[in-house]
Amino acid sequence: MSREKLNFIDLFAGAGGLCEGFIKAGFFPLAHIEMNHDAVETLKTREVFHYCQSNNMLDKYSAYIKNQISKEDIRSLIPEININRVIEEEMSEENLPQLFNKIDNLIKQQKVHKIDMVIGGPPCQAYSLIGRPSNKDKEGDKRLYLYNVYAKFLEKYQPKMFVFENVPGILSCTSDGHTHFEDIKNCLKSIGYEIEHKVLCAKDYGVLQNRNRVILIGWKRGSEWSYPEIEKRKIKGTINDLLSDLPALEPGQSNNKYRGGNFSNYLKQASIRNSGDILTWHLARPNRDLDRDIYRHAIQMWNNGHQRLNYNDLPDELKTHRNRSSFTDRFKVVPGDLESCQTIMAHISKDGHYFIHPDIEQARSLTVREAASLQSFPDNFFFEGSRTSAFVQIGNAVPPLLAEAVADGIKKLLVSKLKEKADE
């Protein structure tokens, strides 16, 4: 069983962090489903990249991200099926018939007979501990019950295994006296799967970020599968090693030329930066002078014994927020001299106060590319849409290096068990 024959269907795909890891591990995407238009365009562009990479056409891809050729022109150079397998639709009970029809056609066109994997996780906002709505508000949030739609895909396509990922808040999310995670597990078990879940931290798999995700894996009941061994991967490096080759910026500036060719060992080993990559999205949002003064205070405190800024400790002339009792850590430096930083969240699209660049000379929030690198997206990964949209796509994603570790573990398990059967 060769690497390229392992396939998967990608649900709630987002910008493609989870599927990027599976592709790097040797899995082949049959279909991606995502409702956000910009994320869909990002997935299509990533399809272009992978095709160009496999067919010695990276010069064409480079020309596109340099704005030398149009989106229409670059897409005309690759097979239509590659673009069509990115489906822009909402995951809902109402849309299931048309979604199944589209995927059935894609499976037929790609001459696939069995589905190896279904991967994905419903939107995490409904389960997140941050800004979690009250029980009364949650009852009307349809996102809490999208696992039922996920389960319909398992019933329909009967994959050997599946990966259902989400935020740790899903483990404790309750409403109307019951825990939603228990409902999810009971639902998945009821359709013929054994399941197990673990909370994995991205920093244990080469990502310079303290980000936890619930990784629930299921396998057909009666099969010889199990929860795979997911090997930890330690890549030595600090946040400064990751940021070192990116040019210094003032707020509101952009610069898409690397500082030099000698990028850090961390970037090489993590495959975030490769020789010949083109820097994109190194674009800093504008920051007010007042905020930059606060950033400098925060950076100085961090440099003086790793102290964190409490908003109430600022000079009075810098304190403009009325709320002095909650979110007092709303200004937070990304720790350049440490091996991991705080979780990159979609909130970075609203402001960058929680993600302050560690260089006091720059005194600004992170750029899109810096946030993407902290999520372990490679520099050749291009995000479509506005700066705000790109930040949202990045903040909501599964770090590709974490996803790759999960996919590698599953691949080894599937291949070894199938080889054992073939040898019997």
N, C-alpha and C positions, 0 to 999 in steps of 0.2 A: 504494500500500500504506500504510494509515494506521497510526498508532502502536498503536492498541488491538488491531489484528489480529495483532500479533506475540505468540506465546504460548510458554509453557515448562512443563515438568514439573520439579518441585523435589524432588530426592532427598536423603536425610540432611539434612532441612531445618533441624533445630535450632530456635532461636527465630525464625529468619527474617531474619537479617542479609543474606545473599546475595540472597534473593528480594525483600527490601525495596528494594535498589538496582535490581533489574530492574523492579520495579513503578514506581518513580519515573522510570525511563527510558522508560516507556511499554509495557512487556511485560505480558501478561495471564497470571496463573497458572491452569493447568488442574488441577493436583493438587500437593499437598505430602505427602510421606511422612516420618514421624518416629516413633520408638518411645518417646521419653520423654514421659510423660503431661503434665507441666507445660509442656514446650515445645509440645506439641500444643495445649494450652489457650491458650497465648500466641498461636500461629498463628491459632486460631479467633477470638480477640479482635481480632487485627489485621485479619482478614477483616471483622469487624464495623466496625472503624474505616474501612476503605477504602470500604465500602458506604455508611456514614453520610456520609462526606466527599463522595461522588459524588452523594448524593441529598438534600443540604441537611438532614441529620439529626444534625449533630454535637452538638446539644443533648442528644440521647438518649445518645450515647456518653459525653458528659461526665457525665450523670446516673449512668451505670453506674460509671465510675471514681471517682465521689464516693460510691459505695455507696448511692445513692438508689433505684436499681432493681436487680433481681437479674440474674444471668447468664442465667437462663432467659428472663426478660422481654425483655432486650435482643436475644437471639438470635432470639426469636419475631418480631421486627420486620423481619428480613432474609430473603431467599430461602434455602430449605433447602440449595440447591446450594452456596452459599457456605461453609457449615459442613461439608458432606459432602465437599468436595474436600480437606479436611485429613484424611489417613488415618493412624490410629494403629496402625502395624504395624512389626515388625522387618524390616529389609532383609536377606533371606537367601534362599538357593537354595530352601529348603523353602516359603517364602511366596510365591514368584514367581507361581504360578498364580492365587492369590487377589488378589494385588496387580495383576496384569495385568487381571483381570476387573473390579476396581473402577475402574481407570483407563479401561478401554475403555468402561464405562458412563458415566463422567464426560465422556469425549470425545464420546460420542453425545449426551448430554443438552445439552452446550454447543455442539453442531452444528459441531464442528471436523473438518476433513478432513486436514490435514497438521500435523505438529509442527515448530515452528521451532527450539526449543531444549530441551535437557536440561541442568540445572545441579545442582551439589552436589559434595560431597566426603565420602568415608568418614571416620569418627571419626579425629581426628589424633593421639590419645594414643599409638597404637601406633608412630607414626613420629616422635614428638617427641624431640628431643635431651635434653630434661629428663626425668630419671627413666627413660631408655630401658632396657628390660629386656635381659638377656643374650641371646645368640643362642639358647641352649637354651630360655629362657623364651619367646622370640618365636615359636618354632616352633608353640606351642600357642595363639597369639593369633589367633583367627579374623578379627579386624579388619584384619589385614594383607592379607587376600585378598578383602575386600569389593569391590574394584575389579571383580572378575569379575561380581558382581551388577549393578554399575553398567553394565558392558558389555552385559549381557543386555537392559537397557532400551534401549540404543542399537540393538541388533540388532532389537528388537521394534518400536520407534517411528520409527527412521530419521530423526532430526532433521537439519535442515540443518547445525546446529552444536551443540557442547556445551561446557560449562565444567566442568572438573574442578579443584577447588582443594584445597590442603592446606598444611601447614606446611613450611618449608624442610628440616626433618629428613628428609622423604621422599626427598630427593635422595641421601642417603648411608646410608639404612637398609638394612642387609644381614643376611642369615642364611643359613647353610648354603652359604656361598661365592658367593652371588649378590645382586645389588642389586635390591631390590623395584621401584624406579622403572623400571628397564629392563624388568622383567616387565610393569609397567603399560603402558608405551609399546608394547611388542610386542603386548599383548592388544588395545589400542585400534586399532592399525594393522591388525591381522589381520581386523577386522570392517568394513574399508572406509573408514577415516578417515585423513586427513593430520593431523598434530598438531604443535604447537610449544608450548613452555612458557617463561615468564619469571618471575622473582622480582620482585614489585612491593612497594614499601614504602608503607604507608598514608599516611605523612606527605606524600608527593608528590601526594596526591589530596584534600587538605583536612582530613585527620584529624590531630588533635594527638597522634599516637602513633607511636612508632618500631616499627612492626609489619610484618614481612615475611610475604608469602604466595606460594606457588607457584600461578600461574594457568596451567593447561594448557588450551589451546583446540583443539578438533578440528573439521574440516569434511569433508564428503563428498568422497572421492577422485574426481577428474574434474570437480569443480565449479570455479567461479571464485572461491571464497572464499579467505581467507588469515587469518593472525593480524592482528587489527584494530589500528589505531593507537589507543592508549589515551592520551588527552590528560591531561597532568598539570594539576592544579588547585591553585593556591596561594591559600589563604585566610589573610590576615594575622591573627595572634592568638597569644596565649600561653595557658598552662593557667589562669592567673588570670582571663583574659578569659572562659574557659569556665565557671569556678566562681563568678564575681563576683555573679551574681544569686541564688545559692542561700543560704538563711539559715544563719548559724553554728549549730553544734550541739555539745553535749557528747556523749561516748560514751553509747550507749543511747537517745538522744533521736531524735525525728522532728519534722519541721515541713514541712508541705506548702503554705506560703505564700511566694511569691517575695519577695525584699527590696524590689523596686520594679519599675516598668514600663520603666525605661531599661536594657535589656539590651544587651550588647556587640555591636559590628558583626560579630565573628566568629560569634556565635550566630545572627545574622540571615542572614549570607551562607551559612553552612553549613546553614541551615534546621533547626537543632537546637531552637531556641526560636522560637515564633511568637506573635503577639498572640492572647490568648484561651486559650493553653495552660493546663492545670491541672497543677500539680506533684504528682507521685506518687513513691513509693519513695525520698524523701529521708529515709532511715532509717539511722542509724549503729549499728553493732554495739557492744555493751559492750566496753570495754577496761580491763584491770587497771591499777591505779595504777603498778605496776612498769613495765608496757609504755609507759604514757604518759610516764614519766620518760625512758625510752629514746627515745621519739619526739621529745621536746624536745631531747635531745642531738643526734639526727640532723638535726632542723630547724635548730638553731643552727649545726651544722657546714656545712650546705648554704648558709645565709645568710652564712657567713664564707668566701667565696671558692669556693663550689660544691664543698666537700669532701664525700665520701661516708663514712659511718660504717663502720668495721671493728669487728665485734663484740668483738674482743680489746682494743680501745682504750677500752671502757667502764669505768667504775669497778667495782671488784670486787663491790660490793654489788648491782650491776645484772646481773651475769653469772650466769645460772642454768643455761644449757645446758652440757652436758658436752662436746659437739662444738665444739672451738675451731679445727679445721683446715679444715673445709669449710663452705660457705654462710655465710661470715663477713660477707657483705653482705645477710643476711636481713632487715635493717631498712633500708628505702629510702624516701626522700621523693619524692613526685611533684613535679617541679620547676616551681613555679608561674610563674617568670619566663622559662621557655623555651618554644619553639614545639612541643615534642614531649616525651612522657614514655616510660617503659619500657612494654613490652608488657603489656596487661591480660590476665591468664590466669585460667583457671577455679580455680586455687589460691586466688584471693582469697576463695573460698567457705569456705576452712578457717581462714584468719586474714588480717588486713590489714596485716601487718608490712611487706610489700614495697610497700605502696601507702598511704603515710602522707600525710595532708592537709598541704599546705605552710604552713598558718596555725598558728603556734606557740600561739596563744591557744586553738585548738580541740584540738590535740594528740590526734588520733584517726585511725582509718583511714577510707578512702573510704566513702561511702554507695553504695547500689545505683544511685541516679540519677547520681551523679558518675561512677561506673564506666561506666554506659551512655552518658553524654555523651562521655566520652573515647573510646568506641568509635564515636561519631557517631550513635548512636540518637537520634531526635528525642524531645522531652519528651512527645509524645502517644503514644509507644510504651509500652504497659502490659504488664508481665511478670506472668504468673500463677504461683502457687505461693508457697513460703516465701522468706524472704530468702536462705537458702543456695542454693535452687534458682535464684533470679533471678541470683545471682552466677555460678553455673555456666553458665547460658544466655548471659549476657553475655560471659564469658571465652572461651567456645567459638565465638563468632560471628565472621563476617566483618564488618568495619566497613561499614555501608551506603553511606557515601560512596565507599569503594573499589569496592564492588560496582556502584554507579551508574556510575562511570567506565568499568568494564569493559563494562557493559551498553550505555552510550552508544556506545562504540567499535564493538561488534558491531552495534548497530542501524543506525548510519550505513553500515557495510559492507553489511549485508543489503539495506537500502532502496536504496542506490545501485546495487548490482549488479542487483537486480530491476527497477529503473527502466530500466537500460540494456537489459535483455532486452525490456521492454515497448515500448521505443522502436525496437527493430530491425524 
